[in-house]
Amino acid sequence: EGVAASILPTLSFIISLFMALATGTSWGTMTILFPLLCLPTYKVSEGDPVIFYSTVAGILSGSVAGDHMSPISDTTVLSSLSADCKLLAHVMTQ
C-alpha cells in the first residue's frame, strides 16, 4: 500500500532536482522538502536508518544538482557574468 520504502531515496532525488531546477534555489528546495519527505520516510521505512539517511542525501544532492543546472539560479547567473560568457552557454557546460 503506497510507495515502497526502497524507492524513496531515488524519488526524493528526482523531486528535489526538478524543484530546484524550476525555482533556481537549492536552499529553498531543501527547506520545503525536508518536512514534507523526512517524517513520512521515517514512518514508511519503519525507522530504517539506511532508507532515512539515503532520502536525506537524495534531497540534499538533488537540490544542489538542480540549482547548479538552473538558468535562473543566482550562482549560475553570477558565474556567467563573472566569466564574461553568455548565460545559456554557461548553463550548457553545467
PyMOL Python script that loads the backbone (N, CA, C, O; Angstrom):
from pymol import cmd

cmd.read_pdbstr("""\
ATOM      1  N   GLU A   1       0.837  -1.176   0.000  1.00  0.00           N
ATOM      2  CA  GLU A   1       0.000   0.000   0.000  1.00  0.00           C
ATOM      3  C   GLU A   1       0.887   1.247   0.000  1.00  0.00           C
ATOM      4  O   GLU A   1       1.742   1.395   0.873  1.00  0.00           O
ATOM      5  N   GLY A   2       0.695   2.128  -0.956  1.00  0.00           N
ATOM      6  CA  GLY A   2       1.500   3.345  -1.037  1.00  0.00           C
ATOM      7  C   GLY A   2       2.824   3.102  -1.746  1.00  0.00           C
ATOM      8  O   GLY A   2       2.965   2.163  -2.529  1.00  0.00           O
ATOM      9  N   VAL A   3       3.766   3.945  -1.463  1.00  0.00           N
ATOM     10  CA  VAL A   3       5.092   3.882  -2.092  1.00  0.00           C
ATOM     11  C   VAL A   3       6.001   2.979  -1.270  1.00  0.00           C
ATOM     12  O   VAL A   3       6.016   3.050  -0.041  1.00  0.00           O
ATOM     13  N   ALA A   4       6.753   2.135  -1.954  1.00  0.00           N
ATOM     14  CA  ALA A   4       7.701   1.262  -1.255  1.00  0.00           C
ATOM     15  C   ALA A   4       8.839   2.093  -0.673  1.00  0.00           C
ATOM     16  O   ALA A   4       9.298   3.048  -1.299  1.00  0.00           O
ATOM     17  N   ALA A   5       9.286   1.736   0.504  1.00  0.00           N
ATOM     18  CA  ALA A   5      10.338   2.496   1.180  1.00  0.00           C
ATOM     19  C   ALA A   5      11.641   2.490   0.392  1.00  0.00           C
ATOM     20  O   ALA A   5      12.400   3.458   0.450  1.00  0.00           O
ATOM     21  N   SER A   6      11.908   1.432  -0.332  1.00  0.00           N
ATOM     22  CA  SER A   6      13.178   1.319  -1.050  1.00  0.00           C
ATOM     23  C   SER A   6      13.311   2.315  -2.202  1.00  0.00           C
ATOM     24  O   SER A   6      14.424   2.597  -2.646  1.00  0.00           O
ATOM     25  N   ILE A   7      12.204   2.844  -2.685  1.00  0.00           N
ATOM     26  CA  ILE A   7      12.255   3.793  -3.802  1.00  0.00           C
ATOM     27  C   ILE A   7      12.308   5.250  -3.328  1.00  0.00           C
ATOM     28  O   ILE A   7      12.544   6.143  -4.142  1.00  0.00           O
ATOM     29  N   LEU A   8      12.098   5.509  -2.054  1.00  0.00           N
ATOM     30  CA  LEU A   8      12.055   6.872  -1.544  1.00  0.00           C
ATOM     31  C   LEU A   8      13.345   7.671  -1.744  1.00  0.00           C
ATOM     32  O   LEU A   8      13.255   8.850  -2.085  1.00  0.00           O
ATOM     33  N   PRO A   9      14.533   7.103  -1.553  1.00  0.00           N
ATOM     34  CA  PRO A   9      15.741   7.905  -1.818  1.00  0.00           C
ATOM     35  C   PRO A   9      15.839   8.385  -3.262  1.00  0.00           C
ATOM     36  O   PRO A   9      16.179   9.542  -3.508  1.00  0.00           O
ATOM     37  N   THR A  10      15.549   7.520  -4.203  1.00  0.00           N
ATOM     38  CA  THR A  10      15.589   7.905  -5.617  1.00  0.00           C
ATOM     39  C   THR A  10      14.496   8.913  -5.934  1.00  0.00           C
ATOM     40  O   THR A  10      14.731   9.885  -6.651  1.00  0.00           O
ATOM     41  N   LEU A  11      13.326   8.689  -5.410  1.00  0.00           N
ATOM     42  CA  LEU A  11      12.209   9.594  -5.632  1.00  0.00           C
ATOM     43  C   LEU A  11      12.489  10.978  -5.049  1.00  0.00           C
ATOM     44  O   LEU A  11      12.154  11.994  -5.660  1.00  0.00           O
ATOM     45  N   SER A  12      13.098  11.013  -3.876  1.00  0.00           N
ATOM     46  CA  SER A  12      13.427  12.308  -3.263  1.00  0.00           C
ATOM     47  C   SER A  12      14.467  13.057  -4.082  1.00  0.00           C
ATOM     48  O   SER A  12      14.406  14.281  -4.193  1.00  0.00           O
ATOM     49  N   PHE A  13      15.419  12.336  -4.656  1.00  0.00           N
ATOM     50  CA  PHE A  13      16.418  12.979  -5.518  1.00  0.00           C
ATOM     51  C   PHE A  13      15.754  13.592  -6.746  1.00  0.00           C
ATOM     52  O   PHE A  13      16.025  14.743  -7.086  1.00  0.00           O
ATOM     53  N   ILE A  14      14.891  12.837  -7.409  1.00  0.00           N
ATOM     54  CA  ILE A  14      14.245  13.310  -8.637  1.00  0.00           C
ATOM     55  C   ILE A  14      13.335  14.507  -8.351  1.00  0.00           C
ATOM     56  O   ILE A  14      13.347  15.490  -9.091  1.00  0.00           O
ATOM     57  N   ILE A  15      12.559  14.421  -7.291  1.00  0.00           N
ATOM     58  CA  ILE A  15      11.659  15.523  -6.935  1.00  0.00           C
ATOM     59  C   ILE A  15      12.450  16.784  -6.621  1.00  0.00           C
ATOM     60  O   ILE A  15      12.122  17.862  -7.117  1.00  0.00           O
ATOM     61  N   SER A  16      13.492  16.657  -5.799  1.00  0.00           N
ATOM     62  CA  SER A  16      14.267  17.837  -5.418  1.00  0.00           C
ATOM     63  C   SER A  16      15.050  18.400  -6.600  1.00  0.00           C
ATOM     64  O   SER A  16      15.225  19.615  -6.694  1.00  0.00           O
ATOM     65  N   LEU A  17      15.522  17.547  -7.498  1.00  0.00           N
ATOM     66  CA  LEU A  17      16.239  18.017  -8.681  1.00  0.00           C
ATOM     67  C   LEU A  17      15.325  18.893  -9.542  1.00  0.00           C
ATOM     68  O   LEU A  17      15.703  20.005  -9.909  1.00  0.00           O
ATOM     69  N   PHE A  18      14.136  18.404  -9.861  1.00  0.00           N
ATOM     70  CA  PHE A  18      13.222  19.170 -10.703  1.00  0.00           C
ATOM     71  C   PHE A  18      12.692  20.419 -10.006  1.00  0.00           C
ATOM     72  O   PHE A  18      12.468  21.445 -10.647  1.00  0.00           O
ATOM     73  N   MET A  19      12.495  20.332  -8.713  1.00  0.00           N
ATOM     74  CA  MET A  19      12.012  21.503  -7.984  1.00  0.00           C
ATOM     75  C   MET A  19      13.072  22.606  -7.956  1.00  0.00           C
ATOM     76  O   MET A  19      12.754  23.777  -8.167  1.00  0.00           O
ATOM     77  N   ALA A  20      14.322  22.238  -7.697  1.00  0.00           N
ATOM     78  CA  ALA A  20      15.403  23.225  -7.678  1.00  0.00           C
ATOM     79  C   ALA A  20      15.673  23.765  -9.077  1.00  0.00           C
ATOM     80  O   ALA A  20      16.005  24.939  -9.238  1.00  0.00           O
ATOM     81  N   LEU A  21      15.533  22.928 -10.073  1.00  0.00           N
ATOM     82  CA  LEU A  21      15.709  23.377 -11.454  1.00  0.00           C
ATOM     83  C   LEU A  21      14.648  24.418 -11.814  1.00  0.00           C
ATOM     84  O   LEU A  21      14.945  25.400 -12.493  1.00  0.00           O
ATOM     85  N   ALA A  22      13.435  24.207 -11.368  1.00  0.00           N
ATOM     86  CA  ALA A  22      12.340  25.125 -11.681  1.00  0.00           C
ATOM     87  C   ALA A  22      12.402  26.420 -10.876  1.00  0.00           C
ATOM     88  O   ALA A  22      12.013  27.478 -11.371  1.00  0.00           O
ATOM     89  N   THR A  23      12.888  26.341  -9.645  1.00  0.00           N
ATOM     90  CA  THR A  23      12.883  27.522  -8.783  1.00  0.00           C
ATOM     91  C   THR A  23      14.222  28.249  -8.758  1.00  0.00           C
ATOM     92  O   THR A  23      14.262  29.447  -8.478  1.00  0.00           O
ATOM     93  N   GLY A  24      15.315  27.551  -9.043  1.00  0.00           N
ATOM     94  CA  GLY A  24      16.632  28.171  -9.026  1.00  0.00           C
ATOM     95  C   GLY A  24      17.221  28.331  -7.639  1.00  0.00           C
ATOM     96  O   GLY A  24      18.145  29.122  -7.451  1.00  0.00           O
ATOM     97  N   THR A  25      16.708  27.599  -6.668  1.00  0.00           N
ATOM     98  CA  THR A  25      17.239  27.705  -5.309  1.00  0.00           C
ATOM     99  C   THR A  25      17.369  26.336  -4.663  1.00  0.00           C
ATOM    100  O   THR A  25      16.405  25.573  -4.590  1.00  0.00           O
ATOM    101  N   SER A  26      18.562  26.040  -4.199  1.00  0.00           N
ATOM    102  CA  SER A  26      18.761  24.768  -3.502  1.00  0.00           C
ATOM    103  C   SER A  26      18.293  24.873  -2.054  1.00  0.00           C
ATOM    104  O   SER A  26      17.685  23.939  -1.530  1.00  0.00           O
ATOM    105  N   TRP A  27      18.571  26.000  -1.406  1.00  0.00           N
ATOM    106  CA  TRP A  27      18.175  26.167  -0.003  1.00  0.00           C
ATOM    107  C   TRP A  27      16.658  26.179   0.144  1.00  0.00           C
ATOM    108  O   TRP A  27      16.119  25.583   1.077  1.00  0.00           O
ATOM    109  N   GLY A  28      15.976  26.846  -0.760  1.00  0.00           N
ATOM    110  CA  GLY A  28      14.517  26.867  -0.707  1.00  0.00           C
ATOM    111  C   GLY A  28      13.922  25.487  -0.927  1.00  0.00           C
ATOM    112  O   GLY A  28      12.944  25.114  -0.281  1.00  0.00           O
ATOM    113  N   THR A  29      14.517  24.733  -1.841  1.00  0.00           N
ATOM    114  CA  THR A  29      14.048  23.375  -2.110  1.00  0.00           C
ATOM    115  C   THR A  29      14.239  22.481  -0.886  1.00  0.00           C
ATOM    116  O   THR A  29      13.344  21.720  -0.520  1.00  0.00           O
ATOM    117  N   MET A  30      15.403  22.578  -0.262  1.00  0.00           N
ATOM    118  CA  MET A  30      15.658  21.787   0.948  1.00  0.00           C
ATOM    119  C   MET A  30      14.684  22.166   2.062  1.00  0.00           C
ATOM    120  O   MET A  30      14.163  21.298   2.763  1.00  0.00           O
ATOM    121  N   THR A  31      14.444  23.471   2.220  1.00  0.00           N
ATOM    122  CA  THR A  31      13.545  23.949   3.272  1.00  0.00           C
ATOM    123  C   THR A  31      12.124  23.422   3.083  1.00  0.00           C
ATOM    124  O   THR A  31      11.438  23.101   4.054  1.00  0.00           O
ATOM    125  N   ILE A  32      11.696  23.338   1.842  1.00  0.00           N
ATOM    126  CA  ILE A  32      10.339  22.853   1.568  1.00  0.00           C
ATOM    127  C   ILE A  32      10.256  21.332   1.689  1.00  0.00           C
ATOM    128  O   ILE A  32       9.296  20.807   2.252  1.00  0.00           O
ATOM    129  N   LEU A  33      11.253  20.626   1.164  1.00  0.00           N
ATOM    130  CA  LEU A  33      11.141  19.168   1.073  1.00  0.00           C
ATOM    131  C   LEU A  33      11.509  18.408   2.348  1.00  0.00           C
ATOM    132  O   LEU A  33      11.000  17.309   2.565  1.00  0.00           O
ATOM    133  N   PHE A  34      12.377  18.959   3.194  1.00  0.00           N
ATOM    134  CA  PHE A  34      12.719  18.219   4.415  1.00  0.00           C
ATOM    135  C   PHE A  34      11.506  17.893   5.270  1.00  0.00           C
ATOM    136  O   PHE A  34      11.326  16.729   5.630  1.00  0.00           O
ATOM    137  N   PRO A  35      10.665  18.863   5.613  1.00  0.00           N
ATOM    138  CA  PRO A  35       9.499  18.484   6.429  1.00  0.00           C
ATOM    139  C   PRO A  35       8.473  17.638   5.675  1.00  0.00           C
ATOM    140  O   PRO A  35       7.743  16.853   6.280  1.00  0.00           O
ATOM    141  N   LEU A  36       8.424  17.802   4.356  1.00  0.00           N
ATOM    142  CA  LEU A  36       7.443  17.041   3.585  1.00  0.00           C
ATOM    143  C   LEU A  36       7.840  15.586   3.363  1.00  0.00           C
ATOM    144  O   LEU A  36       6.967  14.727   3.232  1.00  0.00           O
ATOM    145  N   LEU A  37       9.140  15.291   3.317  1.00  0.00           N
ATOM    146  CA  LEU A  37       9.582  13.938   2.988  1.00  0.00           C
ATOM    147  C   LEU A  37      10.210  13.162   4.147  1.00  0.00           C
ATOM    148  O   LEU A  37      10.132  11.934   4.173  1.00  0.00           O
ATOM    149  N   CYS A  38      10.824  13.848   5.095  1.00  0.00           N
ATOM    150  CA  CYS A  38      11.561  13.117   6.138  1.00  0.00           C
ATOM    151  C   CYS A  38      10.655  12.338   7.091  1.00  0.00           C
ATOM    152  O   CYS A  38      10.913  11.165   7.360  1.00  0.00           O
ATOM    153  N   LEU A  39       9.623  12.957   7.592  1.00  0.00           N
ATOM    154  CA  LEU A  39       8.735  12.249   8.525  1.00  0.00           C
ATOM    155  C   LEU A  39       8.005  11.086   7.860  1.00  0.00           C
ATOM    156  O   LEU A  39       7.975   9.991   8.422  1.00  0.00           O
ATOM    157  N   PRO A  40       7.409  11.289   6.669  1.00  0.00           N
ATOM    158  CA  PRO A  40       6.777  10.135   6.010  1.00  0.00           C
ATOM    159  C   PRO A  40       7.770   9.024   5.676  1.00  0.00           C
ATOM    160  O   PRO A  40       7.428   7.844   5.752  1.00  0.00           O
ATOM    161  N   THR A  41       8.992   9.390   5.307  1.00  0.00           N
ATOM    162  CA  THR A  41      10.008   8.374   5.018  1.00  0.00           C
ATOM    163  C   THR A  41      10.324   7.559   6.260  1.00  0.00           C
ATOM    164  O   THR A  41      10.445   6.336   6.189  1.00  0.00           O
ATOM    165  N   TYR A  42      10.457   8.228   7.392  1.00  0.00           N
ATOM    166  CA  TYR A  42      10.753   7.532   8.638  1.00  0.00           C
ATOM    167  C   TYR A  42       9.630   6.556   8.992  1.00  0.00           C
ATOM    168  O   TYR A  42       9.881   5.438   9.441  1.00  0.00           O
ATOM    169  N   LYS A  43       8.398   6.995   8.782  1.00  0.00           N
ATOM    170  CA  LYS A  43       7.255   6.126   9.110  1.00  0.00           C
ATOM    171  C   LYS A  43       7.145   4.950   8.143  1.00  0.00           C
ATOM    172  O   LYS A  43       6.936   3.815   8.571  1.00  0.00           O
ATOM    173  N   VAL A  44       7.282   5.211   6.846  1.00  0.00           N
ATOM    174  CA  VAL A  44       7.138   4.148   5.845  1.00  0.00           C
ATOM    175  C   VAL A  44       8.263   3.124   5.970  1.00  0.00           C
ATOM    176  O   VAL A  44       8.038   1.925   5.805  1.00  0.00           O
ATOM    177  N   SER A  45       9.481   3.601   6.265  1.00  0.00           N
ATOM    178  CA  SER A  45      10.621   2.686   6.373  1.00  0.00           C
ATOM    179  C   SER A  45      10.712   2.026   7.740  1.00  0.00           C
ATOM    180  O   SER A  45      11.612   1.224   7.991  1.00  0.00           O
ATOM    181  N   GLU A  46       9.773   2.368   8.630  1.00  0.00           N
ATOM    182  CA  GLU A  46       9.750   1.831   9.997  1.00  0.00           C
ATOM    183  C   GLU A  46      11.045   2.101  10.742  1.00  0.00           C
ATOM    184  O   GLU A  46      11.536   1.253  11.486  1.00  0.00           O
ATOM    185  N   GLY A  47      11.590   3.288  10.534  1.00  0.00           N
ATOM    186  CA  GLY A  47      12.781   3.719  11.254  1.00  0.00           C
ATOM    187  C   GLY A  47      14.089   3.183  10.703  1.00  0.00           C
ATOM    188  O   GLY A  47      15.112   3.277  11.381  1.00  0.00           O
ATOM    189  N   ASP A  48      14.095   2.631   9.514  1.00  0.00           N
ATOM    190  CA  ASP A  48      15.322   2.110   8.916  1.00  0.00           C
ATOM    191  C   ASP A  48      16.283   3.268   8.644  1.00  0.00           C
ATOM    192  O   ASP A  48      15.976   4.135   7.826  1.00  0.00           O
ATOM    193  N   PRO A  49      17.445   3.302   9.315  1.00  0.00           N
ATOM    194  CA  PRO A  49      18.346   4.443   9.149  1.00  0.00           C
ATOM    195  C   PRO A  49      18.951   4.543   7.750  1.00  0.00           C
ATOM    196  O   PRO A  49      19.246   5.647   7.291  1.00  0.00           O
ATOM    197  N   VAL A  50      19.140   3.434   7.075  1.00  0.00           N
ATOM    198  CA  VAL A  50      19.729   3.476   5.728  1.00  0.00           C
ATOM    199  C   VAL A  50      18.773   4.181   4.762  1.00  0.00           C
ATOM    200  O   VAL A  50      19.195   5.040   3.988  1.00  0.00           O
ATOM    201  N   ILE A  51      17.503   3.824   4.806  1.00  0.00           N
ATOM    202  CA  ILE A  51      16.498   4.456   3.943  1.00  0.00           C
ATOM    203  C   ILE A  51      16.336   5.926   4.318  1.00  0.00           C
ATOM    204  O   ILE A  51      16.281   6.793   3.445  1.00  0.00           O
ATOM    205  N   PHE A  52      16.262   6.199   5.610  1.00  0.00           N
ATOM    206  CA  PHE A  52      16.054   7.575   6.064  1.00  0.00           C
ATOM    207  C   PHE A  52      17.209   8.485   5.640  1.00  0.00           C
ATOM    208  O   PHE A  52      16.979   9.537   5.045  1.00  0.00           O
ATOM    209  N   TYR A  53      18.436   8.091   5.940  1.00  0.00           N
ATOM    210  CA  TYR A  53      19.580   8.943   5.599  1.00  0.00           C
ATOM    211  C   TYR A  53      19.834   8.985   4.094  1.00  0.00           C
ATOM    212  O   TYR A  53      20.365   9.973   3.588  1.00  0.00           O
ATOM    213  N   SER A  54      19.471   7.947   3.389  1.00  0.00           N
ATOM    214  CA  SER A  54      19.580   7.977   1.928  1.00  0.00           C
ATOM    215  C   SER A  54      18.573   8.959   1.333  1.00  0.00           C
ATOM    216  O   SER A  54      18.863   9.614   0.332  1.00  0.00           O
ATOM    217  N   THR A  55      17.406   9.064   1.935  1.00  0.00           N
ATOM    218  CA  THR A  55      16.416  10.036   1.483  1.00  0.00           C
ATOM    219  C   THR A  55      16.891  11.457   1.773  1.00  0.00           C
ATOM    220  O   THR A  55      16.721  12.350   0.943  1.00  0.00           O
ATOM    221  N   VAL A  56      17.476  11.667   2.931  1.00  0.00           N
ATOM    222  CA  VAL A  56      18.049  12.979   3.252  1.00  0.00           C
ATOM    223  C   VAL A  56      19.143  13.331   2.248  1.00  0.00           C
ATOM    224  O   VAL A  56      19.209  14.462   1.767  1.00  0.00           O
ATOM    225  N   ALA A  57      19.993  12.370   1.935  1.00  0.00           N
ATOM    226  CA  ALA A  57      21.051  12.596   0.945  1.00  0.00           C
ATOM    227  C   ALA A  57      20.463  12.873  -0.434  1.00  0.00           C
ATOM    228  O   ALA A  57      20.998  13.694  -1.180  1.00  0.00           O
ATOM    229  N   GLY A  58      19.376  12.203  -0.779  1.00  0.00           N
ATOM    230  CA  GLY A  58      18.713  12.450  -2.050  1.00  0.00           C
ATOM    231  C   GLY A  58      18.169  13.864  -2.148  1.00  0.00           C
ATOM    232  O   GLY A  58      18.257  14.497  -3.200  1.00  0.00           O
ATOM    233  N   ILE A  59      17.606  14.360  -1.053  1.00  0.00           N
ATOM    234  CA  ILE A  59      17.096  15.736  -1.036  1.00  0.00           C
ATOM    235  C   ILE A  59      18.250  16.727  -1.184  1.00  0.00           C
ATOM    236  O   ILE A  59      18.169  17.661  -1.981  1.00  0.00           O
ATOM    237  N   LEU A  60      19.313  16.526  -0.426  1.00  0.00           N
ATOM    238  CA  LEU A  60      20.460  17.432  -0.489  1.00  0.00           C
ATOM    239  C   LEU A  60      21.110  17.442  -1.866  1.00  0.00           C
ATOM    240  O   LEU A  60      21.345  18.506  -2.440  1.00  0.00           O
ATOM    241  N   SER A  61      21.397  16.272  -2.389  1.00  0.00           N
ATOM    242  CA  SER A  61      22.106  16.197  -3.671  1.00  0.00           C
ATOM    243  C   SER A  61      21.219  16.621  -4.835  1.00  0.00           C
ATOM    244  O   SER A  61      21.702  17.278  -5.757  1.00  0.00           O
ATOM    245  N   GLY A  62      19.957  16.272  -4.820  1.00  0.00           N
ATOM    246  CA  GLY A  62      19.048  16.700  -5.880  1.00  0.00           C
ATOM    247  C   GLY A  62      18.841  18.202  -5.881  1.00  0.00           C
ATOM    248  O   GLY A  62      18.751  18.819  -6.942  1.00  0.00           O
ATOM    249  N   SER A  63      18.766  18.792  -4.701  1.00  0.00           N
ATOM    250  CA  SER A  63      18.602  20.241  -4.604  1.00  0.00           C
ATOM    251  C   SER A  63      19.800  20.982  -5.160  1.00  0.00           C
ATOM    252  O   SER A  63      19.647  21.949  -5.907  1.00  0.00           O
ATOM    253  N   VAL A  64      20.989  20.536  -4.801  1.00  0.00           N
ATOM    254  CA  VAL A  64      22.203  21.196  -5.286  1.00  0.00           C
ATOM    255  C   VAL A  64      22.384  20.967  -6.786  1.00  0.00           C
ATOM    256  O   VAL A  64      22.784  21.883  -7.504  1.00  0.00           O
ATOM    257  N   ALA A  65      22.098  19.765  -7.263  1.00  0.00           N
ATOM    258  CA  ALA A  65      22.237  19.476  -8.695  1.00  0.00           C
ATOM    259  C   ALA A  65      21.247  20.301  -9.518  1.00  0.00           C
ATOM    260  O   ALA A  65      21.617  20.844 -10.559  1.00  0.00           O
ATOM    261  N   GLY A  66      20.007  20.401  -9.070  1.00  0.00           N
ATOM    262  CA  GLY A  66      19.014  21.194  -9.785  1.00  0.00           C
ATOM    263  C   GLY A  66      19.349  22.668  -9.783  1.00  0.00           C
ATOM    264  O   GLY A  66      19.163  23.350 -10.790  1.00  0.00           O
ATOM    265  N   ASP A  67      19.840  23.166  -8.666  1.00  0.00           N
ATOM    266  CA  ASP A  67      20.253  24.564  -8.576  1.00  0.00           C
ATOM    267  C   ASP A  67      21.430  24.834  -9.500  1.00  0.00           C
ATOM    268  O   ASP A  67      21.501  25.886 -10.136  1.00  0.00           O
ATOM    269  N   HIS A  68      22.333  23.901  -9.571  1.00  0.00           N
ATOM    270  CA  HIS A  68      23.529  24.041 -10.407  1.00  0.00           C
ATOM    271  C   HIS A  68      23.166  24.088 -11.898  1.00  0.00           C
ATOM    272  O   HIS A  68      23.825  24.783 -12.671  1.00  0.00           O
ATOM    273  N   MET A  69      22.137  23.363 -12.300  1.00  0.00           N
ATOM    274  CA  MET A  69      21.726  23.305 -13.709  1.00  0.00           C
ATOM    275  C   MET A  69      20.727  24.387 -14.095  1.00  0.00           C
ATOM    276  O   MET A  69      20.474  24.595 -15.281  1.00  0.00           O
ATOM    277  N   SER A  70      20.163  25.072 -13.124  1.00  0.00           N
ATOM    278  CA  SER A  70      19.088  26.016 -13.396  1.00  0.00           C
ATOM    279  C   SER A  70      19.606  27.317 -14.016  1.00  0.00           C
ATOM    280  O   SER A  70      20.546  27.920 -13.498  1.00  0.00           O
ATOM    281  N   PRO A  71      18.999  27.747 -15.115  1.00  0.00           N
ATOM    282  CA  PRO A  71      19.415  29.012 -15.719  1.00  0.00           C
ATOM    283  C   PRO A  71      18.939  30.240 -14.938  1.00  0.00           C
ATOM    284  O   PRO A  71      19.372  31.355 -15.228  1.00  0.00           O
ATOM    285  N   ILE A  72      18.063  30.054 -13.963  1.00  0.00           N
ATOM    286  CA  ILE A  72      17.596  31.191 -13.175  1.00  0.00           C
ATOM    287  C   ILE A  72      18.216  31.233 -11.785  1.00  0.00           C
ATOM    288  O   ILE A  72      17.819  32.050 -10.954  1.00  0.00           O
ATOM    289  N   SER A  73      19.175  30.370 -11.527  1.00  0.00           N
ATOM    290  CA  SER A  73      19.847  30.365 -10.235  1.00  0.00           C
ATOM    291  C   SER A  73      20.778  31.562 -10.122  1.00  0.00           C
ATOM    292  O   SER A  73      21.428  31.946 -11.094  1.00  0.00           O
ATOM    293  N   ASP A  74      20.840  32.143  -8.947  1.00  0.00           N
ATOM    294  CA  ASP A  74      21.698  33.311  -8.756  1.00  0.00           C
ATOM    295  C   ASP A  74      23.168  32.971  -8.979  1.00  0.00           C
ATOM    296  O   ASP A  74      23.903  33.777  -9.551  1.00  0.00           O
ATOM    297  N   THR A  75      23.605  31.804  -8.544  1.00  0.00           N
ATOM    298  CA  THR A  75      25.011  31.443  -8.728  1.00  0.00           C
ATOM    299  C   THR A  75      25.341  31.191 -10.202  1.00  0.00           C
ATOM    300  O   THR A  75      26.450  31.491 -10.646  1.00  0.00           O
ATOM    301  N   THR A  76      24.403  30.651 -10.951  1.00  0.00           N
ATOM    302  CA  THR A  76      24.624  30.427 -12.378  1.00  0.00           C
ATOM    303  C   THR A  76      24.726  31.758 -13.116  1.00  0.00           C
ATOM    304  O   THR A  76      25.602  31.940 -13.962  1.00  0.00           O
ATOM    305  N   VAL A  77      23.839  32.674 -12.797  1.00  0.00           N
ATOM    306  CA  VAL A  77      23.857  33.983 -13.444  1.00  0.00           C
ATOM    307  C   VAL A  77      25.148  34.734 -13.100  1.00  0.00           C
ATOM    308  O   VAL A  77      25.790  35.307 -13.980  1.00  0.00           O
ATOM    309  N   LEU A  78      25.518  34.728 -11.831  1.00  0.00           N
ATOM    310  CA  LEU A  78      26.743  35.436 -11.425  1.00  0.00           C
ATOM    311  C   LEU A  78      28.001  34.795 -12.003  1.00  0.00           C
ATOM    312  O   LEU A  78      28.951  35.498 -12.349  1.00  0.00           O
ATOM    313  N   SER A  79      28.015  33.482 -12.109  1.00  0.00           N
ATOM    314  CA  SER A  79      29.163  32.802 -12.700  1.00  0.00           C
ATOM    315  C   SER A  79      29.339  33.174 -14.162  1.00  0.00           C
ATOM    316  O   SER A  79      30.457  33.420 -14.615  1.00  0.00           O
ATOM    317  N   SER A  80      28.232  33.216 -14.904  1.00  0.00           N
ATOM    318  CA  SER A  80      28.336  33.584 -16.318  1.00  0.00           C
ATOM    319  C   SER A  80      28.734  35.044 -16.484  1.00  0.00           C
ATOM    320  O   SER A  80      29.474  35.384 -17.407  1.00  0.00           O
ATOM    321  N   LEU A  81      28.255  35.900 -15.607  1.00  0.00           N
ATOM    322  CA  LEU A  81      28.642  37.310 -15.687  1.00  0.00           C
ATOM    323  C   LEU A  81      30.116  37.504 -15.357  1.00  0.00           C
ATOM    324  O   LEU A  81      30.810  38.262 -16.034  1.00  0.00           O
ATOM    325  N   SER A  82      30.593  36.829 -14.330  1.00  0.00           N
ATOM    326  CA  SER A  82      31.994  36.995 -13.931  1.00  0.00           C
ATOM    327  C   SER A  82      32.954  36.375 -14.940  1.00  0.00           C
ATOM    328  O   SER A  82      34.094  36.824 -15.063  1.00  0.00           O
ATOM    329  N   ALA A  83      32.510  35.356 -15.660  1.00  0.00           N
ATOM    330  CA  ALA A  83      33.352  34.731 -16.685  1.00  0.00           C
ATOM    331  C   ALA A  83      33.180  35.396 -18.045  1.00  0.00           C
ATOM    332  O   ALA A  83      33.842  35.024 -19.014  1.00  0.00           O
ATOM    333  N   ASP A  84      32.289  36.381 -18.113  1.00  0.00           N
ATOM    334  CA  ASP A  84      32.016  37.122 -19.338  1.00  0.00           C
ATOM    335  C   ASP A  84      31.623  36.191 -20.487  1.00  0.00           C
ATOM    336  O   ASP A  84      32.151  36.284 -21.595  1.00  0.00           O
ATOM    337  N   CYS A  85      30.678  35.287 -20.188  1.00  0.00           N
ATOM    338  CA  CYS A  85      30.153  34.413 -21.239  1.00  0.00           C
ATOM    339  C   CYS A  85      28.633  34.471 -21.204  1.00  0.00           C
ATOM    340  O   CYS A  85      28.041  34.917 -20.221  1.00  0.00           O
ATOM    341  N   LYS A  86      28.017  34.025 -22.266  1.00  0.00           N
ATOM    342  CA  LYS A  86      26.552  34.040 -22.341  1.00  0.00           C
ATOM    343  C   LYS A  86      25.973  33.051 -21.332  1.00  0.00           C
ATOM    344  O   LYS A  86      26.543  31.991 -21.070  1.00  0.00           O
ATOM    345  N   LEU A  87      24.837  33.428 -20.781  1.00  0.00           N
ATOM    346  CA  LEU A  87      24.206  32.615 -19.731  1.00  0.00           C
ATOM    347  C   LEU A  87      23.901  31.209 -20.226  1.00  0.00           C
ATOM    348  O   LEU A  87      24.257  30.240 -19.555  1.00  0.00           O
ATOM    349  N   LEU A  88      23.265  31.069 -21.358  1.00  0.00           N
ATOM    350  CA  LEU A  88      22.899  29.727 -21.850  1.00  0.00           C
ATOM    351  C   LEU A  88      24.123  28.906 -22.217  1.00  0.00           C
ATOM    352  O   LEU A  88      24.093  27.680 -22.102  1.00  0.00           O
ATOM    353  N   ALA A  89      25.206  29.553 -22.658  1.00  0.00           N
ATOM    354  CA  ALA A  89      26.441  28.803 -22.922  1.00  0.00           C
ATOM    355  C   ALA A  89      26.997  28.247 -21.613  1.00  0.00           C
ATOM    356  O   ALA A  89      27.500  27.124 -21.570  1.00  0.00           O
ATOM    357  N   HIS A  90      26.902  29.041 -20.550  1.00  0.00           N
ATOM    358  CA  HIS A  90      27.373  28.569 -19.247  1.00  0.00           C
ATOM    359  C   HIS A  90      26.484  27.446 -18.723  1.00  0.00           C
ATOM    360  O   HIS A  90      26.984  26.472 -18.161  1.00  0.00           O
ATOM    361  N   VAL A  91      25.174  27.574 -18.901  1.00  0.00           N
ATOM    362  CA  VAL A  91      24.241  26.540 -18.453  1.00  0.00           C
ATOM    363  C   VAL A  91      24.520  25.226 -19.170  1.00  0.00           C
ATOM    364  O   VAL A  91      24.481  24.161 -18.553  1.00  0.00           O
ATOM    365  N   MET A  92      24.797  25.292 -20.452  1.00  0.00           N
ATOM    366  CA  MET A  92      25.068  24.065 -21.234  1.00  0.00           C
ATOM    367  C   MET A  92      26.335  23.353 -20.759  1.00  0.00           C
ATOM    368  O   MET A  92      26.443  22.136 -20.908  1.00  0.00           O
ATOM    369  N   THR A  93      27.291  24.084 -20.191  1.00  0.00           N
ATOM    370  CA  THR A  93      28.520  23.441 -19.694  1.00  0.00           C
ATOM    371  C   THR A  93      28.325  22.798 -18.339  1.00  0.00           C
ATOM    372  O   THR A  93      29.180  22.047 -17.869  1.00  0.00           O
ATOM    373  N   GLN A  94      27.207  23.090 -17.715  1.00  0.00           N
ATOM    374  CA  GLN A  94      26.948  22.512 -16.392  1.00  0.00           C
ATOM    375  C   GLN A  94      26.555  21.083 -16.563  1.00  0.00           C
ATOM    376  O   GLN A  94      26.288  20.394 -15.578  1.00  0.00           O
TER     377      GLN A  94
END
""", "prot")
cmd.dss("prot")
cmd.show_as("cartoon", "prot")
cmd.util.cbc("prot")
cmd.orient("prot")
